[in-house]
Amino acid sequence: MGLFKSADEKRLDAIMMKIDMNMSNNYKDNAQMDLKDFEEAFEEIKEKGKLNPKKLAKYESYLGDYQAKLKGYTHKDQKPFWT
C-alpha cells in the first residue's frame, strides 16, 4: 500500500518510474542514467540502514531486474538501418 511509504521508498519508486517511462519511450541512454541513479540511491539508503530487511530485499530484487533488462540496452551499439 502506497500511503505509508517512507521518503526513501518514495525516492526509489520515483526513480523506478523514470526508468520505466524512459524504457517505454525507447530513451535508452536516459534509462541507463536513471539506473545509475537508482543504484546510487539504493546503496546510500542501504548503508544508512533506513529500510527494513523485507523492503530492502524487494528493492534489491527490482535493482537486479532492471540491471538484467538494461544490459546492452543502448544506442551506442545500434547499427543504422541503411548500412
Backbone hydrogen bonds, N-H to C=O, Kabsch-Sander energy under -0.5 kcal/mol:
donor,donor_aa,acceptor,acceptor_aa,energy
4,F,1,M,-0.5
5,K,2,G,-0.7
10,K,6,S,-2.3
11,R,7,A,-2.1
12,L,8,D,-2.3
13,D,9,E,-2.8
14,A,10,K,-2.3
15,I,11,R,-1.9
16,M,12,L,-2.4
17,M,13,D,-2.2
18,K,14,A,-1.9
19,I,15,I,-2.3
20,D,16,M,-2.5
21,M,17,M,-2.5
22,N,18,K,-2.6
23,M,19,I,-2.5
24,S,20,D,-2.3
25,N,21,M,-1.5
26,N,23,M,-1.1
27,Y,22,N,-3.1
28,K,26,N,-1.4
31,A,27,Y,-2.2
32,Q,28,K,-2.0
33,M,29,D,-2.1
34,D,30,N,-2.5
35,L,31,A,-2.0
36,K,32,Q,-1.9
37,D,33,M,-2.0
38,F,34,D,-2.6
39,E,35,L,-2.6
40,E,36,K,-2.5
41,A,37,D,-2.7
42,F,38,F,-2.7
43,E,39,E,-2.4
44,E,40,E,-2.3
45,I,41,A,-2.5
46,K,42,F,-2.7
47,E,43,E,-2.6
48,K,44,E,-1.7
49,G,45,I,-0.9
50,K,45,I,-1.7
56,L,52,N,-2.6
57,A,53,P,-2.3
58,K,54,K,-1.7
59,Y,55,K,-2.4
60,E,56,L,-2.1
61,S,57,A,-2.0
62,Y,58,K,-2.0
63,L,59,Y,-2.3
64,G,60,E,-2.1
65,D,61,S,-2.3
66,Y,62,Y,-2.6
67,Q,63,L,-2.5
68,A,64,G,-2.0
69,K,65,D,-2.5
70,L,66,Y,-2.6
71,K,68,A,-0.7
73,Y,70,L,-1.8
74,T,72,G,-1.4
78,Q,75,H,-0.9
83,T,80,P,-1.4
